[in-house]
Amino acid sequence: MLELFVWIVVGLLAVQLFILFCLILWKAKAISHENKINEALNSLKPQYIEYIEGNRPAEPSLPRGKSIQTMVMEKMLDEFYSSNDGDLEERKLNQLAEKYLSAHYRRTLKRGSWAERINALYFIEDFYLLSLREDAYRHFLKLKKQDEEFRQCLRVCASLQEDRILPVIVEKEGLSTGFIKELLFRLNEVLMWEILEIIEDKADIAENVLFAFITFNGEQKNEPFFSFVEKKIYDERKEVRLKAMNSLCNYGKISDSSILDPFFGSEYWEERMYAAKLAGACNLPQYKQTLLELLSDAVWWVRFSAAENIQTFPDGETLLRHVALWDEDAYSRDIAKHMLTRKGGISA
């Protein structure tokens, strides 16, 4: 019995030593492979910079073997794209990516693991591989779960200007406002107009889609869509009106200042606040008196917005100082003092 136990222990030890030996061999091979890639990268990078800049007539020779060529080129192009500030010609970078990486990423989308597919999708977008637009779209159609692969595949399709995803952006349930804005950022103006057409033709458009479109265009100050954003301040839904007013603040203009008039007396304090913001953002001095009246509003945020935007006018400090010292309303005096003391205080 003891002899059997000893043999079992020896056997287990032998197995553990064999596994350890295999791990050491695998690690050594991986380190050797990584060193080989880094050596090739360090050697080839200066040569490829010369080639891309046009100072070298022929493309440098890559190491033999498809696998190492792919890894070297992927690493090198990733570094070039990450650090490129306009010195390297993106057309040549894209040509190299198409030549050495597109077939690899196409295979990865078909047969790679989840992590490999995600990695490939990020590189397809970074390298702007237009030849894979159809592959990316077909891959998207296979995805059922709204995970990171789903989202990144949509980002890739948007970056490559795949118009078949436009109904998905507008109609797919579960897409957040922030993510929809990410997709809009990637679309060109032609596709943005198509998105707007879908939005206007669809009576029951989801509010988060509308919020994303209104907010994005305001943040980017997209002039072609200004009139649509401005029109939405008349929407029957309060939240849509507020998003439109916020976006108009970003635009810093309105087509007719009189459209603000009803909002200064709105029953909703948020609309009174944004009306005050717009008066300052659009530089409308005709509303200074209205803003002074809002300093006594019952809601602190409205008073703060009015004081903050009075301050944007050339005589704003003087007006606030007068209110702080002489106004009969306590709310007005307090908010004027608050705004002035943020810049170092007032004197009696």
Helices and strands as residue ranges (DSSP letters): H 2-52, H 66-83, H 90-111, H 114-126, G 130-132, H 133-142, H 148-159, G 163-165, H 166-171, H 177-186, H 189-201, H 207-220, G 223-225, H 226-231, G 232-234, H 238-251, G 257-260, H 261-264, H 269-281, G 285-287, H 288-294, H 300-310, H 316-326, H 330-341
